Amino acid sequence: MDNIQSNSCHTLTEALQQVLQNRNSSELSIGDLSYAINDKGFGLVLIILSLPSALPIPAPGYSTPFGIAIAIIGIQMLGGRHTVWLPKKIRIYKIKSSLASKMIHTGTRFLRAIERFIRPRLHAVYFGIGYYLAALIVILMSLLMVLPIPLTNTFPAIVIFLVGIGLSERDGLLGLIAYSVGICAIIIYALIIFTIFTQGLPALERVKYWLANIINV
């Protein structure tokens, strides 16, 4: 049984803090997160699930289950659903207390830093065809997140993170930025996959070195 109560929050930082404050156990499940979406819709869940990979939070092993959960959410968005449903196997997946706290605190600090730049604008980006485009981007990025290639989940997670913020705050400009980064990510990953496919596993080390240099810039 999910154990976080839903409360109304005015900002994303308040919503994230509420998730942590309302936790009744030492662990947090993905189901808890999906229940705590408040009035932020799919956006808040996308933000939280992308946090470990999008921000500098060491969380090995979480990209795959989180990526699968994000893919399921993206499919529901594509189907026009407005409430989150996740299979029990994904819903009961537990997040360590230390990681949950680090996720929320890091996400809150980052959102506080950019909140003054976020506001409702360019609404058409997230309505009609734009909403389905957001869903498609989320699905594609979640699939890239679960690729078994080291250091390749950061860019897709950042895109999902930005889409989540844009959806929650109806900020279409942020959505356009997310789409642009997503297109760049698809091109980069296509080149990575092509390189590994044509040059074999030895190319993987060169790819890892190249990605590490990009991330550390």
MOMO-V893664 format. One record per residue. N is the residue number from 0. RES is the residue in one small letter. PSI is psi in radians with two decimals (none if undefined). Layout:
BEGIN
n->N res->RES psi->PSI
n->N res->RES psi->PSI
END
This chain:
BEGIN
n->0 res->m psi->2.24
n->1 res->d psi->2.52
n->2 res->n psi->0.39
n->3 res->i psi->2.27
n->4 res->q psi->2.48
n->5 res->s psi->2.34
n->6 res->n psi->2.72
n->7 res->s psi->2.24
n->8 res->c psi->2.57
n->9 res->h psi->-0.56
n->10 res->t psi->2.88
n->11 res->l psi->-0.65
n->12 res->t psi->-0.71
n->13 res->e psi->-0.70
n->14 res->a psi->-0.74
n->15 res->l psi->-0.77
n->16 res->q psi->-0.63
n->17 res->q psi->-0.63
n->18 res->v psi->-0.77
n->19 res->l psi->-0.71
n->20 res->q psi->-0.59
n->21 res->n psi->0.04
n->22 res->r psi->2.29
n->23 res->n psi->0.01
n->24 res->s psi->3.00
n->25 res->s psi->-0.29
n->26 res->e psi->2.77
n->27 res->l psi->2.28
n->28 res->s psi->2.81
n->29 res->i psi->-0.57
n->30 res->g psi->-0.67
n->31 res->d psi->-0.77
n->32 res->l psi->-0.75
n->33 res->s psi->-0.49
n->34 res->y psi->-0.39
n->35 res->a psi->0.52
n->36 res->i psi->-0.25
n->37 res->n psi->-2.38
n->38 res->d psi->0.26
n->39 res->k psi->-0.06
n->40 res->g psi->-2.61
n->41 res->f psi->-0.45
n->42 res->g psi->-0.82
n->43 res->l psi->-0.71
n->44 res->v psi->-0.73
n->45 res->l psi->-0.71
n->46 res->i psi->-0.88
n->47 res->i psi->-0.76
n->48 res->l psi->-0.42
n->49 res->s psi->-0.21
n->50 res->l psi->-0.88
n->51 res->p psi->-0.56
n->52 res->s psi->-0.51
n->53 res->a psi->-0.59
n->54 res->l psi->2.84
n->55 res->p psi->1.24
n->56 res->i psi->1.87
n->57 res->p psi->1.99
n->58 res->a psi->1.11
n->59 res->p psi->2.41
n->60 res->g psi->-0.17
n->61 res->y psi->-0.32
n->62 res->s psi->-0.69
n->63 res->t psi->-0.95
n->64 res->p psi->-0.66
n->65 res->f psi->-0.70
n->66 res->g psi->-0.71
n->67 res->i psi->-0.76
n->68 res->a psi->-0.73
n->69 res->i psi->-0.69
n->70 res->a psi->-0.74
n->71 res->i psi->-0.70
n->72 res->i psi->-0.75
n->73 res->g psi->-0.70
n->74 res->i psi->-0.69
n->75 res->q psi->-0.67
n->76 res->m psi->-0.76
n->77 res->l psi->-0.53
n->78 res->g psi->0.02
n->79 res->g psi->0.15
n->80 res->r psi->2.60
n->81 res->h psi->-0.03
n->82 res->t psi->2.59
n->83 res->v psi->2.27
n->84 res->w psi->2.32
n->85 res->l psi->2.54
n->86 res->p psi->2.63
n->87 res->k psi->-0.67
n->88 res->k psi->-0.64
n->89 res->i psi->-0.70
n->90 res->r psi->-0.62
n->91 res->i psi->0.02
n->92 res->y psi->2.17
n->93 res->k psi->2.51
n->94 res->i psi->2.26
n->95 res->k psi->2.53
n->96 res->s psi->-0.74
n->97 res->s psi->-0.70
n->98 res->l psi->-0.73
n->99 res->a psi->-0.79
n->100 res->s psi->-0.75
n->101 res->k psi->-0.71
n->102 res->m psi->-0.89
n->103 res->i psi->-0.78
n->104 res->h psi->-0.75
n->105 res->t psi->-0.77
n->106 res->g psi->-0.69
n->107 res->t psi->-0.77
n->108 res->r psi->-0.75
n->109 res->f psi->-0.77
n->110 res->l psi->-0.64
n->111 res->r psi->-0.65
n->112 res->a psi->-0.52
n->113 res->i psi->-0.06
n->114 res->e psi->-0.64
n->115 res->r psi->-0.30
n->116 res->f psi->-0.16
n->117 res->i psi->2.29
n->118 res->r psi->2.75
n->119 res->p psi->2.21
n->120 res->r psi->2.79
n->121 res->l psi->0.93
n->122 res->h psi->-0.51
n->123 res->a psi->-0.39
n->124 res->v psi->-0.53
n->125 res->y psi->0.32
n->126 res->f psi->2.66
n->127 res->g psi->-2.23
n->128 res->i psi->-0.60
n->129 res->g psi->-0.66
n->130 res->y psi->-0.72
n->131 res->y psi->-0.56
n->132 res->l psi->-0.72
n->133 res->a psi->-0.75
n->134 res->a psi->-0.74
n->135 res->l psi->-0.73
n->136 res->i psi->-0.76
n->137 res->v psi->-0.78
n->138 res->i psi->-0.83
n->139 res->l psi->-0.76
n->140 res->m psi->-0.64
n->141 res->s psi->-0.62
n->142 res->l psi->-0.65
n->143 res->l psi->-0.59
n->144 res->m psi->-0.61
n->145 res->v psi->0.05
n->146 res->l psi->2.36
n->147 res->p psi->0.89
n->148 res->i psi->2.10
n->149 res->p psi->2.49
n->150 res->l psi->0.27
n->151 res->t psi->0.13
n->152 res->n psi->-0.12
n->153 res->t psi->-0.92
n->154 res->f psi->-0.83
n->155 res->p psi->-0.68
n->156 res->a psi->-0.65
n->157 res->i psi->-0.72
n->158 res->v psi->-0.82
n->159 res->i psi->-0.71
n->160 res->f psi->-0.82
n->161 res->l psi->-0.69
n->162 res->v psi->-0.73
n->163 res->g psi->-0.78
n->164 res->i psi->-0.80
n->165 res->g psi->-0.72
n->166 res->l psi->-0.77
n->167 res->s psi->-0.70
n->168 res->e psi->0.07
n->169 res->r psi->0.73
n->170 res->d psi->1.70
n->171 res->g psi->-0.53
n->172 res->l psi->-0.74
n->173 res->l psi->-0.61
n->174 res->g psi->-0.75
n->175 res->l psi->-0.68
n->176 res->i psi->-0.76
n->177 res->a psi->-0.75
n->178 res->y psi->-0.72
n->179 res->s psi->-0.79
n->180 res->v psi->-0.65
n->181 res->g psi->-0.74
n->182 res->i psi->-0.73
n->183 res->c psi->-0.71
n->184 res->a psi->-0.74
n->185 res->i psi->-0.74
n->186 res->i psi->-0.78
n->187 res->i psi->-0.78
n->188 res->y psi->-0.55
n->189 res->a psi->-0.72
n->190 res->l psi->-0.69
n->191 res->i psi->-0.84
n->192 res->i psi->-0.71
n->193 res->f psi->-0.72
n->194 res->t psi->-0.79
n->195 res->i psi->-0.67
n->196 res->f psi->-0.68
n->197 res->t psi->-0.49
n->198 res->q psi->-0.09
n->199 res->g psi->-3.09
n->200 res->l psi->-0.55
n->201 res->p psi->-0.50
n->202 res->a psi->-0.36
n->203 res->l psi->-0.67
n->204 res->e psi->-0.70
n->205 res->r psi->-0.68
n->206 res->v psi->-0.77
n->207 res->k psi->-0.75
n->208 res->y psi->-0.75
n->209 res->w psi->-0.79
n->210 res->l psi->-0.69
n->211 res->a psi->-0.68
n->212 res->n psi->-0.68
n->213 res->i psi->-0.82
n->214 res->i psi->-0.58
n->215 res->n psi->-0.03
n->216 res->v psi->none
END
